[in-house]
Amino acid sequence: MARLAYLTSPASGPRASNVNYLGAARCRRKFELYYPDGFSDEAYLIAERAHKERAHVEWQAELGPDAFRKRLARGEYRQIADAALRIEARTNLLFSFEKMALRDALRTPGGARLFAHELYAFLHGRGAPRRRFEDWSQAVAELQPTRGRVNTWPVVTVFGFLGRPDRHLFLKPRVTRRAAHAYGFDLAYDATPCWAGYEALLTFAAIIRRDLDRRSGLRPRDMIDVQSFIWVQGSPEYEP
C-alpha cells in the first residue's frame, strides 16, 4: 500500500494546553488494553486501519490531485460524485441514512457540479484552511436532498479524511465528544459544522499526536491512526 504522510499540525491555539493528563494516560492504557502493540498491532490493523487505508489508496487512484483536476476539466462531475460515493460506501464511516441523503442530493447535475468543484478546492485548492473549510461546508449545506439532511459533521468531514488523511480528520459527533471528555479536552462542540469546531478538532488531533509520539509503538502515521484512537475511546463497542 502507498505510504501515507505523517501529521504536520502543531498543537497550538487557546485549547492546546487544556488537557487532563491523567485522562490522557487513561486513554492510552485503554487503547493498549485492546491493542498491546499499538498502531502496529495485527488486530488493530485488521479491525480499524486496513479498510480506511484501502479506501484512501483507492481514492488516490481515482481522485488523486491530477486525476481529479483532469476530470473537472472534462466536466465529469457525475463521475467524480459517483467515485466519491462508491469509495466511501466501502467504509463504515457514514450511517446508512447519511449515505442515502447524500446520494439523493448528488443525483442532480447542479448538485454533482457543486460537490465536485468545492471538494477539489477543499482538498487541493489555494487559500487559508479556514476559507477552504467554510466554502466546502457551505457547499454541502446548499445541497438539496429530497429526504434526510447532509449538512452534518460526518458528511462534511468524511471526504477530506479519505482524500487527505495527512491533513483532515473525520468527526463522528457522539464518539468524538465522549473521547474528548475522557481525554480532558474541551472540544467546544457545535452541532452545525463550522470552522471553530473543526479547528478545535484539529487541535485535539495534534495534542493526541504529540502525546502519543512519546510512546513506543504509538506514533500515529496519519489521521487514520488518530481517528481510530479516538474511536476506541468513545465507541460503545470498546466498552469493557
C-alpha positions as CSV (number, residue, x, y, z in Angstrom):
1,M,0.0,0.0,0.0
2,A,1.0,3.6,-0.6
3,R,2.9,5.2,2.3
4,L,0.9,7.9,4.0
5,A,2.3,11.2,5.3
6,Y,2.9,11.9,8.9
7,L,0.8,14.6,10.6
8,T,2.3,18.1,10.5
9,S,-0.2,20.2,12.5
10,P,1.3,21.7,15.7
11,A,-0.5,21.5,19.0
12,S,-1.4,25.2,19.2
13,G,-4.3,27.5,19.9
14,P,-6.2,28.5,23.1
15,R,-7.2,25.0,24.0
16,A,-3.8,23.3,23.2
17,S,-2.8,23.1,26.9
18,N,-6.3,22.4,28.2
19,V,-5.8,18.7,28.8
20,N,-6.2,16.5,31.8
21,Y,-3.0,14.4,31.6
22,L,-4.4,11.8,33.9
23,G,-7.3,11.4,31.4
24,A,-4.7,11.2,28.5
25,A,-2.8,8.4,30.3
26,R,-6.1,6.5,30.9
27,C,-6.9,6.8,27.2
28,R,-3.5,5.4,26.2
29,R,-4.0,2.5,28.6
30,K,-7.4,1.8,27.2
31,F,-6.1,1.6,23.7
32,E,-3.2,-0.6,24.7
33,L,-5.7,-2.9,26.6
34,Y,-7.2,-3.8,23.2
35,Y,-4.1,-3.3,21.0
36,P,-1.0,-4.1,23.1
37,D,1.3,-3.5,20.1
38,G,-0.2,-0.1,19.4
39,F,-0.7,1.0,15.8
40,S,1.3,-2.0,14.5
41,D,-0.9,-4.5,16.4
42,E,-2.2,-7.0,13.9
43,A,-5.7,-7.0,15.4
44,Y,-5.7,-3.2,15.1
45,L,-4.6,-3.2,11.5
46,I,-7.5,-5.6,10.7
47,A,-10.2,-4.1,12.8
48,E,-9.5,-0.4,12.4
49,R,-6.9,0.6,9.9
50,A,-6.9,-1.6,6.9
51,H,-10.3,-0.7,5.4
52,K,-9.7,3.0,5.8
53,E,-6.3,2.8,4.3
54,R,-7.7,0.8,1.4
55,A,-10.3,3.5,0.8
56,H,-7.6,6.2,0.8
57,V,-5.4,4.2,-1.7
58,E,-8.4,3.8,-3.9
59,W,-9.2,7.5,-3.6
60,Q,-5.7,8.3,-4.7
61,A,-6.0,6.1,-7.8
62,E,-9.4,7.6,-8.9
63,L,-9.5,11.1,-7.3
64,G,-5.8,12.0,-6.6
65,P,-4.9,15.6,-7.5
66,D,-4.0,15.1,-11.1
67,A,-6.9,12.7,-11.9
68,F,-9.4,14.9,-10.1
69,R,-8.2,18.0,-11.9
70,K,-8.5,16.3,-15.3
71,R,-12.0,15.1,-14.6
72,L,-13.0,18.6,-13.6
73,A,-11.6,20.0,-16.8
74,R,-13.6,17.4,-18.8
75,G,-16.8,18.3,-16.9
76,E,-17.1,14.8,-15.4
77,Y,-19.0,15.9,-12.3
78,R,-21.2,12.9,-12.2
79,Q,-18.3,10.5,-12.4
80,I,-16.5,12.4,-9.6
81,A,-19.5,12.2,-7.4
82,D,-20.1,8.5,-8.1
83,A,-16.4,7.7,-7.4
84,A,-16.5,9.5,-4.1
85,L,-19.8,7.8,-3.1
86,R,-18.5,4.4,-4.1
87,I,-15.3,4.7,-2.2
88,E,-17.0,5.9,0.9
89,A,-19.5,3.1,0.7
90,R,-16.8,0.6,1.3
91,T,-16.1,2.0,4.7
92,N,-18.3,2.1,7.9
93,L,-17.9,5.8,8.4
94,L,-21.3,7.2,7.5
95,F,-24.7,5.9,8.7
96,S,-27.0,4.4,6.0
97,F,-29.4,7.4,6.2
98,E,-26.5,9.8,5.6
99,K,-25.3,7.8,2.6
100,M,-28.9,7.8,1.2
101,A,-29.4,11.5,1.7
102,L,-26.0,12.4,0.1
103,R,-26.6,10.1,-2.9
104,D,-30.0,11.7,-3.4
105,A,-28.5,15.2,-3.2
106,L,-25.9,14.4,-5.9
107,R,-28.3,13.0,-8.4
108,T,-28.9,16.4,-10.0
109,P,-26.3,17.9,-12.4
110,G,-26.2,21.0,-10.3
111,G,-25.6,19.1,-7.1
112,A,-22.8,16.9,-8.6
113,R,-21.1,20.0,-10.1
114,L,-21.2,22.0,-6.9
115,F,-19.9,18.9,-5.0
116,A,-17.0,18.2,-7.4
117,H,-15.7,21.8,-7.7
118,E,-15.9,22.6,-4.0
119,L,-14.4,19.2,-2.9
120,Y,-11.4,19.7,-5.1
121,A,-10.9,23.2,-3.8
122,F,-11.2,21.9,-0.2
123,L,-8.7,19.1,-0.8
124,H,-6.2,20.8,-3.2
125,G,-7.1,24.4,-3.7
126,R,-5.3,27.5,-2.6
127,G,-6.2,29.8,0.3
128,A,-6.3,29.6,4.1
129,P,-7.6,26.4,5.7
130,R,-10.4,28.3,7.3
131,R,-11.7,29.7,4.0
132,R,-11.4,26.3,2.2
133,F,-13.3,24.6,5.0
134,E,-16.0,27.2,5.2
135,D,-16.5,27.2,1.4
136,W,-16.7,23.4,1.4
137,S,-19.1,23.2,4.4
138,Q,-21.3,25.9,2.8
139,A,-21.4,23.9,-0.4
140,V,-22.6,20.8,1.4
141,A,-25.2,22.9,3.2
142,E,-26.5,24.1,-0.2
143,L,-27.1,20.5,-1.5
144,Q,-30.7,19.7,-1.6
145,P,-31.7,16.1,-0.9
146,T,-35.4,15.2,-1.2
147,R,-35.2,13.4,2.1
148,G,-32.8,13.5,5.1
149,R,-30.1,16.0,5.5
150,V,-26.4,16.2,4.5
151,N,-25.2,19.2,6.5
152,T,-23.8,17.1,9.3
153,W,-20.3,16.7,10.7
154,P,-19.8,13.2,9.3
155,V,-20.7,14.2,5.8
156,V,-18.7,17.4,5.8
157,T,-15.6,15.7,7.1
158,V,-15.6,12.2,5.6
159,F,-14.2,13.0,2.1
160,G,-11.4,15.2,3.5
161,F,-10.4,12.2,5.7
162,L,-10.5,9.7,2.8
163,G,-8.7,12.0,0.4
164,R,-6.2,13.7,2.7
165,P,-5.6,11.7,5.9
166,D,-2.3,13.5,6.3
167,R,-4.3,16.7,7.0
168,H,-8.0,16.1,7.6
169,L,-9.9,14.2,10.4
170,F,-13.3,12.6,10.4
171,L,-15.7,13.7,13.1
172,K,-18.3,11.3,14.4
173,P,-20.0,13.6,17.0
174,R,-21.1,11.3,19.8
175,V,-17.9,9.2,19.8
176,T,-15.6,12.2,19.4
177,R,-17.3,14.1,22.2
178,R,-17.0,11.1,24.5
179,A,-13.4,10.7,23.6
180,A,-12.6,14.4,24.2
181,H,-14.3,14.2,27.6
182,A,-12.3,11.1,28.6
183,Y,-9.1,12.8,27.4
184,G,-9.9,16.0,29.3
185,F,-10.1,18.2,26.2
186,D,-12.6,21.0,25.7
187,L,-13.9,20.2,22.2
188,A,-16.4,23.2,22.2
189,Y,-18.7,21.2,20.0
190,D,-21.3,22.9,17.8
191,A,-23.9,20.7,16.1
192,T,-23.7,22.7,12.9
193,P,-20.4,22.3,11.0
194,C,-18.3,25.4,11.4
195,W,-14.6,26.4,11.3
196,A,-14.3,26.9,15.1
197,G,-15.5,23.4,15.7
198,Y,-13.2,21.9,13.0
199,E,-10.2,23.9,14.3
200,A,-10.9,22.6,17.8
201,L,-11.0,19.0,16.4
202,L,-7.6,19.5,14.6
203,T,-6.1,20.9,17.8
204,F,-7.4,17.8,19.7
205,A,-5.8,15.6,17.0
206,A,-2.5,17.5,17.3
207,I,-2.5,17.0,21.1
208,I,-3.1,13.3,20.7
209,R,-0.4,13.0,18.2
210,R,2.0,15.0,20.4
211,D,1.3,12.8,23.4
212,L,1.4,9.5,21.5
213,D,4.7,10.4,19.8
214,R,6.3,9.9,23.2
215,R,5.2,6.3,23.5
216,S,7.0,3.5,21.7
217,G,4.7,1.9,19.1
218,L,2.1,4.6,19.3
219,R,3.3,7.2,16.9
220,P,0.4,8.0,14.6
221,R,1.2,7.7,10.9
222,D,-1.7,9.9,9.9
223,M,-5.2,10.9,10.8
224,I,-6.4,7.3,10.2
225,D,-4.5,6.3,13.4
226,V,-5.7,9.4,15.3
227,Q,-9.3,8.8,14.3
228,S,-9.0,5.1,15.3
229,F,-7.5,6.1,18.7
230,I,-10.5,8.5,19.2
231,W,-12.9,5.7,18.1
232,V,-11.5,3.3,20.7
233,Q,-12.1,5.9,23.5
234,G,-15.6,6.8,22.6
235,S,-17.3,3.9,20.8
236,P,-19.7,1.7,22.7
237,E,-18.1,-1.4,21.0
238,Y,-15.0,-0.7,23.1
239,E,-16.7,-0.6,26.4
240,P,-15.4,-3.2,29.0
